[in-house]
Amino acid sequence: MHDNELNVERSPSRFPMVLVAVGLVSIGFALFIGNQKMETSAEKTVLKNLRPVPDLFVEGWLNGDPPTPVSMKGKVVVIEAFATWCEPCRRYIPYLASLKRQFENQDVIFLSLTNEEGDIRDELAQFASQTGMDWRIGYGAESVMLELDAHSIPATYVVSRERQVVWTSEMPGNLEEAIKQALTFQTIPDAPAVPGDVGPVETSDAPQ
């Protein structure tokens, strides 16, 4: 009986030691992960002059007058390729809307393009109202999207003040940092994917 009582008394004394050991291992692992994240965030990427932005010849525009070279002169232009049937596009739009508000008082223009054409204007207006797209939307824009090399959607492009496509959503970094760099000519730190990103949809997957 006495021996058993000693065993009961000794076992609690070992429990704090186990907790301390587990805690030290957890802290060490957290520090390791933290260092890994710091190394990743320290990486840099640079905007590149990929190609001149094509002329925006489309079937029509919603939410304003057609953009012209004069209206876009000296501006950073963000172009999004999307479609109303594309669920990843729908999930991406709130992020675009938040960036539009963030850069509202700066020299940044937001445009969206879809290859949908014909009697699409009413449906497009309803989609824009539902998703909060209050910027200009060009429809019947298949030729422009092909010139931008938009083979999957959503796809996003940043155009410099010199009318050069300098960043796409297939490049390292993220859109917010790409806009900042285009405005300030600074490098872009690598960044995680935007919230709600569910991957691209091939444009060939459009409903027939």
C-alpha positions in Angstrom: 0.0 0.0 0.0 2.8 2.4 0.9 4.6 1.7 -2.3 1.5 2.3 -4.3 1.0 5.7 -2.5 4.6 6.6 -3.5 3.9 5.8 -7.1 0.9 7.9 -7.1 2.8 10.8 -5.6 5.7 10.5 -8.1 3.6 10.4 -11.3 2.3 14.0 -11.1 5.9 15.2 -10.6 6.8 13.8 -14.1 3.8 15.4 -15.8 5.1 19.0 -15.8 8.4 17.7 -17.2 6.5 16.1 -20.1 4.6 19.4 -20.7 7.9 21.4 -20.7 9.4 19.0 -23.2 6.4 19.1 -25.5 6.4 22.9 -25.2 10.0 23.2 -26.2 9.5 21.0 -29.2 6.5 23.1 -30.2 8.4 26.3 -29.9 11.3 25.0 -31.9 9.0 23.8 -34.6 7.2 27.2 -34.7 10.5 29.0 -34.9 11.5 26.8 -37.8 8.3 27.5 -39.7 8.7 31.2 -38.9 12.2 31.2 -40.4 10.9 29.4 -43.5 8.2 32.0 -43.9 10.7 34.8 -43.4 12.9 33.4 -46.1 10.0 33.1 -48.5 8.8 36.6 -47.9 12.3 38.0 -48.5 12.3 36.7 -52.1 11.9 39.4 -54.7 10.4 39.5 -58.2 10.5 42.2 -60.8 7.9 43.4 -63.3 8.8 42.7 -66.9 7.9 44.4 -70.2 6.1 41.4 -71.7 4.3 43.0 -74.6 2.5 46.2 -75.6 -1.2 46.2 -74.4 -3.4 45.5 -77.4 -6.0 47.9 -78.6 -9.2 47.3 -76.7 -11.5 46.7 -79.7 -14.6 45.0 -78.2 -18.3 44.7 -79.1 -19.4 47.0 -76.4 -18.8 48.5 -72.9 -20.9 48.5 -69.7 -20.5 50.9 -66.7 -19.1 53.9 -68.7 -17.6 55.2 -71.8 -15.1 53.1 -73.8 -11.5 53.6 -72.5 -9.3 55.4 -75.0 -5.6 55.9 -75.3 -6.1 59.4 -74.1 -8.1 58.4 -71.0 -5.5 55.8 -70.1 -2.4 57.9 -70.8 -0.1 57.9 -67.8 -2.3 55.5 -65.9 -1.7 52.0 -64.5 -4.4 49.8 -66.0 -5.6 46.5 -64.4 -7.3 44.2 -66.9 -9.2 41.1 -65.8 -10.4 38.4 -68.2 -13.5 36.7 -66.9 -16.9 35.2 -67.8 -20.3 35.3 -66.1 -20.4 31.4 -66.1 -17.0 31.1 -64.4 -17.3 30.4 -60.6 -13.7 31.2 -59.8 -14.1 34.5 -61.5 -17.1 35.3 -59.3 -15.1 34.5 -56.2 -12.2 36.6 -57.4 -14.2 39.8 -58.1 -14.6 40.9 -54.4 -10.8 40.9 -54.2 -10.6 43.1 -57.3 -13.3 45.4 -55.8 -11.3 45.8 -52.6 -8.2 46.8 -54.6 -10.2 49.2 -56.7 -11.3 51.0 -53.5 -7.7 50.9 -52.1 -6.3 52.6 -55.2 -9.3 54.8 -56.0 -7.5 58.0 -55.5 -4.4 57.0 -57.5 -3.7 56.7 -61.2 -5.1 53.2 -61.5 -7.9 52.1 -63.9 -9.7 48.8 -63.6 -11.2 47.1 -66.6 -12.8 43.7 -67.1 -13.1 41.8 -70.4 -15.3 38.8 -71.4 -15.4 37.0 -74.7 -19.2 36.6 -74.2 -21.0 38.4 -77.0 -24.4 39.0 -78.6 -27.4 39.5 -76.5 -25.4 39.5 -73.2 -25.7 43.1 -72.0 -28.7 42.5 -69.6 -27.2 39.4 -68.2 -23.8 41.1 -67.8 -25.4 44.0 -66.0 -27.1 41.7 -63.6 -23.9 39.8 -62.9 -22.0 43.1 -62.4 -24.7 44.3 -59.9 -24.6 41.0 -58.0 -20.8 40.9 -57.7 -20.1 44.6 -57.2 -18.3 45.2 -60.5 -18.7 49.0 -60.7 -15.9 49.5 -63.2 -16.0 49.3 -67.0 -16.7 45.9 -68.6 -16.0 45.1 -72.2 -17.9 42.2 -73.8 -17.3 40.5 -77.2 -13.6 40.8 -76.4 -12.3 37.5 -77.6 -9.7 39.0 -80.0 -8.3 41.2 -77.2 -8.2 38.2 -74.8 -6.3 36.1 -77.3 -3.8 38.9 -77.8 -3.3 39.1 -74.0 -2.7 35.3 -74.1 -5.7 34.7 -71.8 -6.2 30.9 -72.3 -7.7 30.4 -68.8 -9.8 32.6 -66.5 -9.7 34.4 -64.3 -6.6 36.0 -65.6 -5.3 39.4 -64.6 -2.9 41.8 -66.3 -1.1 45.0 -65.0 -0.3 47.6 -67.7 2.3 50.2 -67.0 2.1 53.9 -67.6 4.0 53.2 -70.8 1.2 50.8 -72.0 3.3 47.7 -71.6 1.9 44.5 -70.0 4.3 44.2 -67.1 2.7 41.5 -64.9 0.2 38.7 -65.2 -1.5 36.5 -62.7 0.7 33.6 -63.9 3.8 35.4 -62.5 5.2 35.4 -58.9 3.8 38.0 -56.5 0.2 39.1 -56.3 -1.9 41.8 -57.9 -1.8 44.3 -55.0 2.0 44.3 -55.0 2.1 44.4 -58.8 0.0 47.5 -58.8 2.2 49.1 -56.1 5.3 48.4 -58.1 3.8 49.7 -61.3 3.0 52.9 -59.5 6.3 53.3 -57.5 8.7 51.2 -59.6 9.6 49.0 -56.6 10.2 45.3 -56.5 7.4 42.9 -55.7 7.8 40.6 -52.7 6.4 37.1 -53.2 3.0 36.7 -51.6 0.5 33.9 -51.0 -2.5 33.4 -53.3 -5.4 35.7 -52.8 -8.2 34.6 -50.5 -10.8 32.5 -52.2 -8.6 31.6 -55.1 -9.9 28.3 -56.4 -7.8 28.1 -59.5 -8.3 28.9 -63.2 -10.9 27.6 -65.5 -10.0 26.8 -69.1 -11.9 29.1 -71.5 -12.7 26.0 -73.6 -14.9 24.9 -70.6 -17.5 27.6 -71.4 -21.0 26.3 -71.7 -22.1 25.6 -75.2 
